[in-house]
Amino acid sequence: MSIRKIKINAGRSYNVIIGKGLLADLAEHLPYFKGGTAVIITDSNVFPLYEQKARKSLESAGYRVLTHAFESGEKHKTTDELVSILNFLADNKVTRSDFIIALGGGITGDMAGFAAGIYLRGIGYVQVPTTLLAAVDSSVGGKTAVNLNAGKNLAGLFYQPKAVICDPDTFETLDDLTFADGVSEAVKHGFITDEGFFRRLSGKTRAEYMNDIIEIIARNVEIKGGIVEADEFEQGRRQLLNFGHTAGHAIEKCTNHSVSHGQAVAAGMVLMSRAAYKKGFCYCDYSQEIKAAFSGFLGTFNIHLSAEQLYEVALSDKKRSGKTPSAGGASSAGGKINIIIPERIGKCVVKEIEAAELLDVFKAGLFV
C-alpha cells in the first residue's frame, strides 16, 4: 500500500499521512496519546458510512470510544452546535489526556478543532478528512471556526492538530458537486503558487483525479504546509490562500449556502481575475484559464447577484482591517481591506485597497 507522509512544521509539528485504506487501520497511525478515550466528532452524512470502521480500529487498540454526530450542512456550523459538542465532552468526563477524532469534511474539522482548542483550554485532536476539500485544504493549517449571523468563520482560533490521517477511499461516496468543491481548492493552490501544478490539474475529470489522487493531495499539502509554516497566523503570506474567498464567502452568504463553497470560490477566483485586469492591477485576464481548469466539473459561473449585494456582505467578513470607526456593513465604508490578485499564473499577491473600492472591484469582475 502506497503511503505518503508529509511533515508540517507549524507551532506544533505534525504529520499528514495519506494512503488508501488507512481508515481501517486508523489507530496504527495515531500519534501517541496518554489517555484512553477517543471522541469521534462527525456529521449525520459521514456517521453511517465511516464511524463503525473508525470505531473498530480504535476499540481494537484499546481506546474507549465515544461519538457525537451533528446534522450535516453549513447552517449547522454554529455556536449552538459548538456548545453541544463541549457539553458532550464535559458530560462524558473527557479529560486533557483524551483526544478528538474529527471524522468528516471541512465543517466537521472546523468545529471539532475549535472544540478541542477551547475545551479544558486545549486537548489533542486528529483530523481524518473524508472529502477532497478537507484533504487538500481545511484539515491542514490549524484554522478552526464556526459561523456567526454576520458572516462565515467569524469565531474561531488557530489550533494545530496532532496529525492528519487521510484515506482517499472515502471520496468514493462523495457526489460530484462535493468532489468538485475540493477541486476548487486544489486548483487555487496551483494558481497562487505553482503554474506547473495548475496546468497538471486543468481540465481533469473526476476519474483522472482519482487515478492520481495520493500525489494530488500530497502536492496540495506541501503547498499549503509551506505557506502555513511561513505565516501560521495569517499576518502576511497565508492571506494568499484567500484567493477567491472574499467574493466566494459573500456568494455563499447571499445565496444562503445554496451555492456550495467550491462553486463560490471558483466563481470568486474568476471574478477577481477579471476585476484585477479591468482595474489595471495586472496585465492579463486569467479568468478563462481558471474556467478551463474546472471544465471537467463546474457547468456555470453565472452567479446572479449584484455587486452591491456582494459588497454589503463582504464588508462584514473577517478579512477587513480594524482601521474603521465601526464593525462592518456597507454603511461603514472607511478602512482597508486586503484582496488577492494574480500577477501571473503561479504568483498571486496581497493588495490593500480602500474598503469602499471593493464595490468597484466587484462591478469590474462580475460574471453575469
N, C-alpha and C positions, 0 to 999 in steps of 0.2 A: 504494500500500500504506500503510495506516494504521499509524503507529509512535508509541508514547508513550515519552517519556524522562523519568525522574524522578531527581533528584539526591539522594543520601543523604550528609549531612554528618556523618559519624562521625569517629573519629580519623583515618581515611583517607577522603577524599571519593571517591565513585564514582557512576556512572550505572547505573540499571536501565532497560534498553531492552526494550520489549515490542512484538511485532509478528508477524503471521502470515508464515511463510516465511523468517524470519531465519536459521534453521539452515543453509540452503543458502548463505547469504552471511555466515556466521559471521565469517570473517576481516576483512570490511569494517567490522565493528562492534567489533572488539577495541581496547582501549586500546593505547598504544604500548609495545612490548616490544623491548629491545635484542637479546635472544638469538634464536637461530634454531630452537630446539626447543620444540614444544608437546607436552605429555604429556596424552593423554586418559585420565582415570580414569573407568571406567564399570562397570556390572554385567552379569551374563550375560543379563538380560532386555533391557536397552537396547542392548547391543552389536550384535546383528544388525539392529536397527531403524534406528539413527541414527549409528552410528560411521562408516560409509562416507561419509555425507553431510557430517558434520563434517570428516572427514579430507580429503575432496576440496577443500573450501573452503580449509582450512589449507595443504595442499600447493600449491594453485594460487597462494597468496600467497607461496610460497617457504619455508614452515616445514618443518623436519624433524619428522615426526610419529611419536610412539611411543604405544602403547596398552597399558594394563593393565586387564584386566577381572577382577572377582572374582564369586563366587557371590552371587546376589541374596538378600535377606532379612535381617531384623533379627538373626538368630542369627549372621550373618557380620560384624556391626559390632563387631569385636573388636580387641584389641591385637595378636593374631597377624596379622590381615589388615592392620592399620596397619603393622606391621613389614615385611610382604611388600611393601607399596607403597614404603616407604622404601628397601628393598633394591633394588627395581626401579629407582628413581631413581638410586641410587648405582651400580648395575651398568652403567647406561647413561650414566654420566658427565654427568648433568644438572647444570647449574651455576646459580648465583644469577641469571644473566641469562635463564634459560629460565623457562617457566611451565607451570602445570597448567590443564587444562580439566576441570571437574567436570561430566560429562555424565550426568545422571540425576535421580533423586529425592532425598529428604532424606537417606537413608543415604549415598549417594554423595557428596553435598555435604558432609556432616559429616566423612566420612573423608578425602576429598580435601583439604578445607580444613585439617583437622588436620595431615595430612602436609605440606602446603605451609607451615604455620606453624612446624613444627619441623625440617624438612629444611634443612640448612645455615643454621639459625637464621632461616629465613624466605625463601621465594621467592613470586613472584606467582601468583595463581590467579584464574580466572574461573568464576563459576557459570553453568551452562547448564541450567536446570531443565527436566525433561521430564514432570513431574507437576504437577497443580494444587496439591498441598500444598507442594511445593518452591517453586513460583512465588509463591504468596501469603504464604509464611511462611519456611521454613527457609533459602532462598537469600539472604535479606536480613538483615543484622544482625551477621554475623560469628561466630555461635556455631558451634563445631566440637567434635566429641566422638566417643568410642567408648564402648561399654558395658563394664562390669565384672561379675563374677559377682554382686556385691551389688546392682547396680541399673543403670538406664538413664542413659547420658551422664555417668558419674561421672569420666571422664578426658577433658579437653579444654581448649580455650583460646578466648579471643576473638581472632579474626583476620579482619579485613575483606577481602573480595575486591577485585580491581581493577575488576571490572564484573560485572553480572548481565545476561545476554542470554537473553530468554525468547521462545520460539516456541510459541504455543498450539496450533499444528497437531499438535504431538507428543502432545497429550492424546487425540487420536482413537484411539490404540492402547491406552488405559487401560481396564481393566474397570470396571464400575460401582462396585465397592467401593473401588477405589483412587481413583477420581474423588471419591467421597464423603468419603474421608479429607481431601481438600483443602477440600471444602465445610465440614467441621467447623472448620477454622482460619479460613476466611473468615467464617463466622457468629460465631465467637468474637471476631474483631476488631470486628465491628459491635456485638456485645453489650457489650463493655467500654468502647467509646468513642463510638459513632455510632449512635444509635437509628434514624435515617433509613435508613442503610445496612443495618442489621439487618432492618428492615421490607422493604426492597427485595429482600433475598435470601430472605426467609421463604417457604417452600413452593415455591420454584423447582424445576423439573425440570432434568435434565442438558441437554436441548436449549435450555432458556431460559438456562441459564448460558452455554452456548457462543455463543448469539446476542449476548451482551453481554460476552464473555469479556475483551476487552482492557481495558474500563473497570472490570470487577470486579477484575482483577488490579491495575490501576493504583491503585484506591482502597485495596486492601489494603496495597500497598507504601507509599502515603502514610501510612496509619495506623501501620504498623509502623516505617517510617522515622522518623516524628516521635517515637515513643517511644524508639527507639534513639538518636536524636540527643540527647535529653534525659538518657538514662541508659544509656550504652553498655555498662557493666559490671554491670548488674543490681543496683545498690545500692538502688534505690527504685522508680520508676515502671515500669521494664521488667518488674518482677515481675508486673504485671498480665497480661502475655502468658501467664502460667502458669495462668490461669483454667481449671479443669477438669483440669489436668495432674497435680496431686498424687494425686488418685484415679485419673486416667487411666493414669498410669505404673504404678501399683500393679496396676490391672486387666491391663495388658499383661504384667507380670511374673508375676502369679498364673496367668494362662492360657497361659504360655509363648508369648506373642505370637500365639496363635490368634485373639485379638480384635485387629483392626487398630488402628493408632494413632488414626485418625479416629474409629472407633466408640468406642474407650476414652475419648477426650477428650470426645466428645459425651455419653456416659454420665456422665462426671465433672462436666460442666457442669450436667447435670440433678441429679445428686446434691448438688452444692454449693449450688445454688439452693434446693432443697428443705430442705437442712440449715440454711442461713442463716436461712430463715423460721422453721423449727421451733425453732431455738436463740435466736430473738429478735435476730439480727444485722441483719435488715432487715424491712420492713413487708409485703412481698408475696412470694408464692411464684411465681417466674417459670419454674418447671420445665416447665409445659405450653406456654408460649410458645416455649421452647427446643426442645421436642419438635416443635412445629408447624413450626419453621424447617427441620427435617430431613425433613418429611413426604414430600418427593419422592425420598428416598434410603434412609434407615435404617429398617428394619422393626421393630426392637425395642431397648429399652433395659434389658431384663432380663438383667443380668449376675449369674449365680448364684454369688456369693461372699459370705462373711460379712464383717461389719465388722472382726472380729479378723484375718482374712486380709489385708485391705487395709491395716489399721493396721500390722501387722508389717512389710510391705514398704515402706510409705510412710515409716517412720522411718529407713530406710536411704537415702532419697532425698537428692539434693544440696541441696535447699532448706532443710534443717534447720540451725539456727544452731549455733554452737560452744559454747554455754553448757551443756555437759553433760559428765559425767565419762567417758563412753565414746563410741565412734564410731557406734553405731547398734544397731538391733534393738529389739523391743518391751520387752525386759528393762531397757533403759536409758530410763526414761520421763521423765527430767529434761529441762530445757532448753526452748527455744521453737521453734515452727515457724510460718512465715507461710502463711496461706491467703488466697485471693482470693474475695471475696464481692461480690454485687451490692447497690448501693444502689437502683438502678433500671436499666432497660434503657438502655444508653449510658453508664453510670457504674458502675465497679467500684472497690473499694478493697482495699488490703492490710491484713489484720488479723493481728496476732501473738497466738497462743494458746499455752498450755502444751502441750507435746508430748503429754502424757497425755490432754488434752482432745480430741485428734484422733479417738480411738476413739468418743467420744460424738457427734462431728460425723458420722462415717461411719454410726453407728447411726441418727441422725436423718434422714439423707438417703438411706439405702439403698433401692434401687429393685428390689425383688423382690416 
